[in-house]
Structures are given as C-alpha cells and as structure tokens.
Amino acid sequence: MYDGVVVGAGFGGLATALELARRGARVALCETLSYPGGCASTFQRDGHAFEAGATLFSGFEPHQLFGRWIREHGLDVTVDWLDPVVELRAPGLRLPVTRDRERFIDSLCALPSAPASSVRRLFALQRRVADALWPLFDEPDLLPPLGPRALLRHAARLRAYAPLARWVGRPLGAVLEHLGLLGFAPLRMYLDALCQITVQCSAMEAEAPFALAAMDYFWRGTGHLRGGIGRLATALAQAVEDQGGAVFMATRVKSLTPIPGGWRVETRRGELRARHVVANVLPQALMRLAGLDPARHARLAAMGGRVAQGWGAVMLYLVVRPPSGHGAASHLELVQEPGAPFVEGNHVFMSISGEADVGRAPPGLRTATVSTHVPLGTLSRMTPEEKARHVSAIQARMREGLERLAPEWMESPVHAMTASPRTFERFTRRDDGAVGGIPRRAGLVHYRDLGPREVLEGLWLVGDSVFPGQSTLATAVGGARLAARIASRL
Ligand SMILES: Cc1cc2nc3c(=O)[nH]c(=O)nc-3n(C[C@H](O)[C@H](O)[C@H](O)COP(=O)(O)OP(=O)(O)OC[C@H]3O[C@@H](n4cnc5c(N)ncnc54)[C@H](O)[C@@H]3O)c2cc1C
C-alpha cells in the first residue's frame, strides 16, 4: 500500500508528490496526459512548442519555493529575468513594468495629471500588505493549520498584519476611493489588468488584501522559464522519481473507493491502494471520482459552484516572426477599451518565446500564447452552436487587439491555432474548462477555508480551487503545505 497516491500532475499534484516523497513517504503520482503540468504545461504541435496556459511565473528567488527546489533537487531549468517583466499597452499608452519596483512607481507618477502623492501612498500601503503576506508563500508552514511554532511566529508578526485589518472583506476599489485615485485612468487600467490575471476579477471588485499582495506579483522572483514551463513540470516529475516516488503518465484515475485503512484507486492501467489520496482536480470532479453525494458534502459542492461561476480561457497559439533585433522573450498585456470589462478579447495576455527558447520554434520564428477570460456563466446559457459563434467572435476580437496594439508581432504570422474552454476540458479534464480557481471578489467567504481540504478521512483536495490557489506558485505552495500535513499523520 502507498502512503499517498496523487491524482493529477498539475503543479498542485507535483508539489504534493515531491514533498511527500522528500519526507520519506511511499508515493505514486498518476497523470492522465503523457506530460505533466496541466494548465501550466508546454505542448508540442507540428514541430512547435507552446505554453498551454500559464506563461509567467513567480517564486524563483533562492528563498522562495521554486528557487529552493531548483537548488535542493538540482533541477535542470533556467529562469530568464526579463526587464521589463511585462508591458501594458492600450490605445495611447505603453507602460513597461520594470523589474525595479521604484522605477515603475516613478514612471506611473510621471504620467500626465498623475496624482503622484496619492499613488505613492497606495504603493506604500501595498508594500506593507505584500511584505506581510508574501512570506506565507515563501514558508508554507506558516499557512493554516497552525502548529505552536507557526502561531508563535505569527504572534511575533502581529504588527506587520496591522495594515490589513481595515481592508479585510472590502474591495480594492474602496482603497482607491479612500486615496482619491478612482479618477487616475492609467492606474485603474493597470490594476484591472493585474487583478484579472491574478485574483481573477476587476480591481473594483477584488478582495483588497489579496489584491494588494497580488500587486507585488511582478516583483517576487518572477521570470520566464527558458524553453517553457513544461521544463519545470518535467524536472519536478523527475525529482519525484529521484526521491523514490513512482510517476505514472498516461494513467487516468477512474474512481476512488474507501477501503479499510485507506483508499482503492482504480486507474486505466490497474488498481493502486493508498492510505491517503490527494486529488489535484476540481471539487466537482473529485465528487464524481469518489461518488460523493453533493447534499452530504455541501461545502465541497459550494466550492465547485463558485469555480463553475468563474472563468474559462479562450486562446490563440501563434507562430510569428520577431521584429528585427528582438531577442528576449516578451510578455504583453493589451487592452483595447479601458472602460469595458477586461474579458472576452478586450484584454489579452500575450507571451512570446525568445531567442534563447531553443526548441520552441524553428530558427528565426517564435511561438506565442495569447489568452483572454470568458465568463462560464455566459457560455452555460448557450447552445453548442451559439457557444462556437461566441468563441470565434472572441478570437476575432483578440486578433484585432493584437494587430492594433502589438502590430510588430503580427506582420506576417506563420501559423495559428485556437483553443476554447472545451479544449481545456478535453485536455486537463476540468469541468466546462473552468480555470483560475475561485475569483477573489471582496467578501469574508475567502477566509473561511484557509486550511488543506480533507474531504473524507485520507481523501484530500489540492489545486487552484483550494487556498492559496490561483497561480502556479500558489498551487505548488498549497501542495507543499498539504504534504507536510499528511506526513505528520503517517
Ligand atoms: C490561460 C491561463 C493562463 C494562466 N497564466 C498564468 C501565469 O502566467 N502564471 C501563473 O502562475 N499561473 C497562470 N495560470 C494559472 C495556473 O496555470 C494554474 O493556477 C495552475 O497551473 C493550476 O494548477 P492545478 O494543479 O490546480 O491544476 P491543473 O493544472 O489543472 O492540473 C491538474 C492535472 O490533473 C490531471 N488530471 C485531471 N483529472 C485526472 C484524472 N482523473 N486522472 C489523472 N490525472 C488527471 C490533468 O490532466 C492535469 O494535468 C494560468 C491559467 C490559465 C488557464
């Protein structure tokens, strides 16, 4: 019998399996696809390698989780520190987000009619909140459930948490209003774009402490994974094996059944038994796998409901010719109409491979992954034909945005492929293609479920729907925290 079987090799599952194996547990990791990473993977098509979804990653400073793993497990990956990390573009505005935070704040303050002192007050508050919350990512042991040591550490940091108290349960919009910043359009646009890709809603709606911490996203060990994020996912799967774990690719888990002392895991290739099962899937998928009755698992069902009310992704995967002299990888956020919602092609995130990303495209070409959010609620009310029309209209809008705001990359596109929530559902088995976890719209509900999610004895949920969720680093932190919890029980 295994100590733990992990279902799914997304970053939540990879992290749990690696940390369990490192702690001496007997672990098996089952992944339905033939490669790891899930939403943060690199797939091959017609001689090109594309990022499937996620493209820009934090957590690579030496003291952060990915940085630590690279060092401790000798992972064969290279992080390119880009400068600017990202560029925000809208009609009449180009705002590079530099690696140097102060330089970026100066550039915001230098914009025409910027209320500079209020902008600086916002970033001063933001820094205090980010400095209070990011250490929880750097040390998963500080996340709930809190042991005596963690409680003492938190008690010693109480002063650091003070700036949060006033804003818990309130939206970032209230902070902007308080500081008189609602009328400063470039800042609003920057924050809407950043909140949409991090906490998965607009700045006006976003739960303030989460959003203020997320505003540090570009400055917390954030970089480009040379060759694609799939390199890190593959290196982590290899590290699981190096630590004595078993990794079964192309092995879909079909059902989970309780047995005395653990669980029976039925896979496409046979049966495994484990004391603990960790499901790196959506709550609704776990209920199906384990045959759980939603009426008896109301909290899990409610979590699934919140995920289903979130987002799908509409994608373009392009092969493009770089403008002359362009060597580094680039990440662009493009907004066509700053006053309209940052979804459905109005706002896109475009990530383009660099010269150093050998193997991503034939020499002289680059691959690009372009994404936008689509509300699943809208799609769910449509017939299949209406959905198809809606998704192609979004893709047309995305192309328009690229031609308008990133024309240097669109002069002679070589090849294009599209994807929709349906594609994500097919590949990552996420119901309705729901991605991005639970949107962090203001409310106390987000503080109710901060611990690892044990659904039944020895059956755990991990991934972007479980706190801290919602990014490659956050799901990995959640996995590492869960592994520590399970190991303490073994
Ligand atoms: C378009 C897009 C852009 C994004 N951009 C970024 C970004 O730039 N930076 C960032 O940090 N994050 C980004 N994210 C978010 C990030 O990708 C996710 O938060 C994270 O990768 C989710 O990881 P996970 O472990 O929760 O789940 P997943 O990645 O969904 O992994 C789950 C895995 O389980 C497997 N699986 C499912 N069911 C079974 C089964 N029954 N048996 C076996 N295996 C199974 C799936 O194949 C999959 O590999 C983006 C997401 C999307 C969709």
The ligand as an ORCA input file, in Angstrom:
! r2SCAN-3c Opt
* xyz 0 1
  C      -4.835     30.661    -19.806
  C      -4.182     30.602    -18.458
  C      -3.137     31.458    -18.166
  C      -2.522     31.405    -16.912
  N      -1.438     32.203    -16.670
  C      -0.726     32.019    -15.533
  C       0.535     32.637    -15.397
  O       1.019     33.342    -16.298
  N       1.233     32.408    -14.240
  C       0.762     31.572    -13.263
  O       1.449     31.364    -12.260
  N      -0.436     30.963    -13.394
  C      -1.175     31.158    -14.507
  N      -2.340     30.483    -14.693
  C      -2.881     29.677    -13.572
  C      -2.137     28.369    -13.391
  O      -1.889     27.768    -14.616
  C      -2.997     27.449    -12.539
  O      -3.404     28.108    -11.346
  C      -2.275     26.190    -12.118
  O      -1.445     25.701    -13.151
  C      -3.335     25.155    -11.764
  O      -2.719     24.007    -11.302
  P      -3.530     22.829    -10.646
  O      -2.532     21.923    -10.066
  O      -4.591     23.360     -9.742
  O      -4.395     22.123    -11.802
  P      -4.135     21.654    -13.291
  O      -3.077     22.445    -13.928
  O      -5.489     21.628    -13.928
  O      -3.610     20.172    -13.150
  C      -4.445     19.074    -12.922
  C      -3.837     17.866    -13.597
  O      -4.620     16.725    -13.272
  C      -4.778     15.914    -14.424
  N      -5.987     15.117    -14.206
  C      -7.267     15.549    -14.125
  N      -8.108     14.530    -13.890
  C      -7.339     13.419    -13.810
  C      -7.626     12.041    -13.571
  N      -8.879     11.616    -13.370
  N      -6.599     11.168    -13.541
  C      -5.308     11.578    -13.722
  N      -4.998     12.876    -13.975
  C      -5.991     13.778    -14.004
  C      -4.867     16.910    -15.546
  O      -4.535     16.341    -16.797
  C      -3.850     17.963    -15.105
  O      -2.555     17.688    -15.590
  C      -2.981     30.495    -15.936
  C      -4.042     29.622    -16.223
  C      -4.623     29.665    -17.479
  C      -5.729     28.695    -17.783
*
